[in-house]
Amino acid sequence: MTRRRFYAPPSAFASNLKNLALASDESRHLRDVLRLKPGDEVYAFDGEGREFQCTINEISRGFARLSVIAEVEPARSESPLQLTLAVALLKGEKFDLVVQKTTELGVAHIVPVITKLADVHLRDESDKSKRVARWQRIALEATKQSGRAVVPKVASPVAFRSVIQTTTQEEAQNRLMFSERDGQSLSELQKSSFQRPLSITAVVGAEGGWTDEEIAEAREAKWTIITLGGRTLRAETAAIAVTVLLQHAFGDLV
């Protein structure tokens, strides 16, 4: 039987982990959409990797209290690869699609990147905050759909130069810049001395790609430049393809 799963952050749990209160939107879904009743079995996950078997104790409009029966294994296991995906800001709903699909594929952290050729301009801090809140909601819904118990964190947009800064040689070894030119293939990287990593940061460009200056800056910062074959991919396709390839090569996508 498919688990009926609801998100409850750690702060929603009582200190003894015996009960929890769902937020209003989760409560409305439980009550008005699924039409569940007191005594029904549900599951709650905290977004940080823990999941609990529960029963519904109390329901009212916009409120639900659950009693915890036991902590259980999440519906789906997490990838052993901690993948940070840094993606140039994309126009329209393309970035929404990237957040949704890469969350399903097991990404751990998503960083929107402000690049020179990105066709998106943030108006102010309010605009930035609204976009991040939207992307975080999309990540949460994709987490629920895919059975994960960890919700990827969506960072506030940052400048490209801030992303590529590294402080140690070890950090630099696990940083990959995906470009339409001037790089090696992923298979060539695997055949080299590149060790199977526990974490990778991958940066993917905008619709217009990277400038020569950005590629040079990344190379100077000891990033490895990777090129995906001879076809030009849309930016959102590239971000999803990169996640698939890295999860297959170093994670649990088989």
C-alpha positions as CSV (number, residue, x, y, z in Angstrom):
1,M,0.0,0.0,0.0
2,T,1.3,3.4,-0.9
3,R,2.2,5.5,2.1
4,R,0.2,8.6,2.7
5,R,3.0,11.0,3.6
6,F,3.0,14.4,5.1
7,Y,5.8,16.9,5.8
8,A,6.5,18.0,9.3
9,P,9.7,19.9,10.1
10,P,11.6,19.0,13.3
11,S,10.0,22.0,15.0
12,A,6.5,20.4,14.6
13,F,7.4,17.5,16.8
14,A,7.0,17.4,20.6
15,S,10.3,17.1,22.4
16,N,9.6,13.5,23.2
17,L,8.7,12.7,19.6
18,K,5.4,11.2,20.7
19,N,3.2,13.5,18.7
20,L,3.3,16.3,16.1
21,A,1.1,19.0,14.6
22,L,0.9,19.4,10.8
23,A,1.0,22.9,9.2
24,S,-2.3,24.2,7.9
25,D,-1.6,23.3,4.2
26,E,-0.7,19.8,5.1
27,S,-3.7,19.5,7.4
28,R,-6.1,20.7,4.7
29,H,-4.7,18.1,2.3
30,L,-5.1,15.4,4.9
31,R,-8.7,16.5,5.7
32,D,-10.2,18.0,2.5
33,V,-8.4,16.2,-0.3
34,L,-7.7,12.7,1.1
35,R,-10.6,12.9,3.5
36,L,-8.8,11.0,6.3
37,K,-10.2,10.5,9.7
38,P,-9.0,10.1,13.3
39,G,-7.4,6.6,13.7
40,D,-6.2,6.4,10.1
41,E,-2.6,5.5,9.5
42,V,-0.3,8.1,7.9
43,Y,3.4,8.8,7.7
44,A,5.3,12.0,8.5
45,F,8.8,12.9,7.4
46,D,10.9,15.8,8.7
47,G,12.8,16.8,5.6
48,E,16.1,15.9,7.2
49,G,16.0,12.2,6.6
50,R,13.7,10.8,9.3
51,E,10.3,9.3,8.8
52,F,7.6,8.2,11.3
53,Q,4.6,5.9,11.2
54,C,1.7,7.8,12.8
55,T,-2.0,7.7,13.4
56,I,-4.3,10.7,13.2
57,N,-5.3,11.9,16.6
58,E,-7.2,15.1,16.0
59,I,-8.5,16.9,12.9
60,S,-10.1,20.3,12.5
61,R,-10.1,22.9,9.8
62,G,-6.5,23.8,9.0
63,F,-5.1,21.7,11.9
64,A,-4.2,18.0,12.5
65,R,-2.4,16.3,15.3
66,L,-0.7,13.0,14.8
67,S,0.4,10.4,17.3
68,V,3.8,8.8,16.5
69,I,3.8,5.0,16.5
70,A,7.4,4.4,15.5
71,E,10.3,5.7,13.5
72,V,10.6,3.8,10.2
73,E,12.9,3.6,7.2
74,P,12.0,6.3,4.7
75,A,9.9,5.2,1.7
76,R,13.0,5.6,-0.6
77,S,16.7,5.6,0.3
78,E,18.9,8.6,-0.2
79,S,21.7,8.6,-2.7
80,P,25.2,8.1,-1.2
81,L,26.3,11.1,-3.4
82,Q,25.8,14.5,-1.9
83,L,25.2,16.4,-5.1
84,T,25.1,20.2,-5.2
85,L,23.7,21.5,-8.4
86,A,24.5,25.1,-9.2
87,V,22.3,26.2,-12.1
88,A,22.2,29.6,-13.9
89,L,19.0,31.4,-13.5
90,L,16.5,30.4,-16.3
91,K,13.6,32.3,-17.6
92,G,9.9,31.3,-17.4
93,E,9.2,28.1,-15.6
94,K,12.4,26.4,-16.7
95,F,14.0,26.7,-13.4
96,D,10.9,25.3,-11.7
97,L,11.3,22.2,-13.9
98,V,14.9,21.9,-13.0
99,V,14.1,22.0,-9.3
100,Q,11.3,19.5,-9.6
101,K,13.1,16.9,-11.7
102,T,16.5,17.1,-10.0
103,T,14.8,16.7,-6.6
104,E,13.2,13.5,-7.9
105,L,16.6,12.4,-9.1
106,G,18.2,12.8,-5.6
107,V,20.0,16.2,-5.7
108,A,21.0,17.4,-2.2
109,H,21.3,21.1,-2.7
110,I,20.3,23.5,-5.4
111,V,22.1,26.9,-6.0
112,P,20.7,29.4,-8.4
113,V,23.6,31.2,-10.1
114,I,23.7,34.7,-11.6
115,T,25.8,34.5,-14.8
116,K,26.7,36.9,-17.5
117,L,24.5,35.4,-20.2
118,A,21.5,34.5,-18.0
119,D,18.4,36.1,-19.4
120,V,16.9,36.7,-15.9
121,H,17.3,39.8,-13.8
122,L,16.2,39.9,-10.2
123,R,14.4,43.2,-9.4
124,D,15.2,43.3,-5.7
125,E,15.5,41.3,-2.5
126,S,11.7,40.8,-2.3
127,D,11.7,39.3,-5.8
128,K,14.6,37.0,-4.8
129,S,12.9,35.9,-1.7
130,K,9.6,35.1,-3.5
131,R,11.4,33.0,-6.1
132,V,13.4,31.0,-3.5
133,A,10.2,30.4,-1.5
134,R,8.5,29.1,-4.7
135,W,11.4,26.8,-5.6
136,Q,11.5,25.5,-2.1
137,R,7.8,24.6,-2.3
138,I,8.4,22.8,-5.6
139,A,11.3,20.9,-4.0
140,L,9.1,19.8,-1.1
141,E,6.3,18.6,-3.4
142,A,8.8,16.7,-5.5
143,T,10.3,15.2,-2.3
144,K,6.9,13.9,-1.3
145,Q,6.1,12.5,-4.7
146,S,9.4,10.7,-5.1
147,G,9.3,9.1,-1.6
148,R,12.4,10.9,-0.3
149,A,12.6,12.0,3.4
150,V,15.2,14.8,2.7
151,V,14.1,18.0,1.2
152,P,16.9,19.6,-0.9
153,K,17.8,23.1,0.2
154,V,17.4,25.8,-2.4
155,A,19.9,28.6,-1.8
156,S,19.4,32.3,-2.5
157,P,20.8,33.3,-5.9
158,V,24.5,34.0,-5.8
159,A,27.0,35.4,-8.3
160,F,29.0,33.0,-10.5
161,R,32.3,34.2,-9.0
162,S,31.1,33.3,-5.5
163,V,30.2,29.8,-6.6
164,I,33.6,28.9,-8.2
165,Q,35.7,30.0,-5.3
166,T,37.5,27.1,-3.6
167,T,39.6,27.0,-0.6
168,T,41.4,23.6,-0.7
169,Q,42.7,21.3,-3.3
170,E,40.4,18.6,-2.1
171,E,37.4,20.8,-2.7
172,A,38.6,21.6,-6.2
173,Q,38.8,18.0,-7.1
174,N,35.1,17.5,-6.7
175,R,33.9,20.6,-8.6
176,L,32.7,20.1,-12.2
177,M,31.8,22.8,-14.7
178,F,29.6,21.6,-17.5
179,S,30.2,23.5,-20.7
180,E,29.3,23.2,-24.4
181,R,33.0,23.6,-25.3
182,D,36.6,23.4,-24.1
183,G,36.1,20.4,-21.8
184,Q,36.7,16.6,-21.5
185,S,34.0,14.0,-21.5
186,L,32.7,12.5,-18.2
187,S,34.0,9.1,-19.3
188,E,37.5,10.5,-19.7
189,L,37.2,12.0,-16.2
190,Q,36.3,8.6,-14.8
191,K,39.3,6.9,-16.5
192,S,41.6,9.5,-15.0
193,S,42.8,9.7,-11.4
194,F,39.4,11.1,-10.3
195,Q,38.4,9.2,-7.2
196,R,34.9,8.2,-6.5
197,P,33.6,11.2,-4.5
198,L,31.1,11.4,-1.6
199,S,30.2,14.9,-2.7
200,I,30.2,16.8,-6.0
201,T,29.4,20.4,-6.9
202,A,28.3,20.7,-10.5
203,V,27.7,24.0,-12.2
204,V,25.5,24.3,-15.4
205,G,25.1,27.4,-17.5
206,A,22.3,29.5,-18.9
207,E,20.6,29.3,-22.3
208,G,23.5,31.4,-23.7
209,G,26.1,29.2,-22.2
210,W,29.3,30.4,-20.6
211,T,31.5,33.3,-21.7
212,D,35.2,32.6,-22.4
213,E,36.0,34.7,-19.3
214,E,33.8,32.5,-17.0
215,I,35.3,29.3,-18.3
216,A,38.8,30.7,-17.8
217,E,37.9,31.8,-14.2
218,A,36.6,28.3,-13.4
219,R,39.7,26.7,-14.9
220,E,41.9,29.1,-12.9
221,A,40.0,28.1,-9.7
222,K,40.9,24.4,-10.5
223,W,37.4,23.3,-11.6
224,T,37.2,20.5,-14.1
225,I,35.5,21.4,-17.4
226,I,33.2,18.7,-18.7
227,T,31.5,18.6,-22.1
228,L,28.4,16.5,-22.9
229,G,28.8,15.1,-26.4
230,G,28.3,17.0,-29.7
231,R,24.7,18.2,-29.4
232,T,23.6,21.5,-27.9
233,L,21.2,21.0,-25.1
234,R,18.7,23.4,-23.7
235,A,19.9,24.7,-20.3
236,E,17.1,22.9,-18.4
237,T,17.8,19.7,-20.3
238,A,21.5,19.9,-19.5
239,A,20.8,20.4,-15.8
240,I,18.6,17.3,-15.6
241,A,21.0,15.3,-17.8
242,V,24.0,16.2,-15.6
243,T,22.1,15.1,-12.5
244,V,21.2,11.7,-14.2
245,L,24.8,11.1,-15.3
246,L,26.4,11.9,-12.0
247,Q,23.9,9.9,-10.0
248,H,24.5,7.0,-12.4
249,A,28.3,7.3,-12.2
250,F,28.7,8.1,-8.5
251,G,25.3,7.7,-6.8
252,D,22.5,5.1,-6.8
253,L,20.8,5.6,-10.2
254,V,21.3,2.3,-12.0
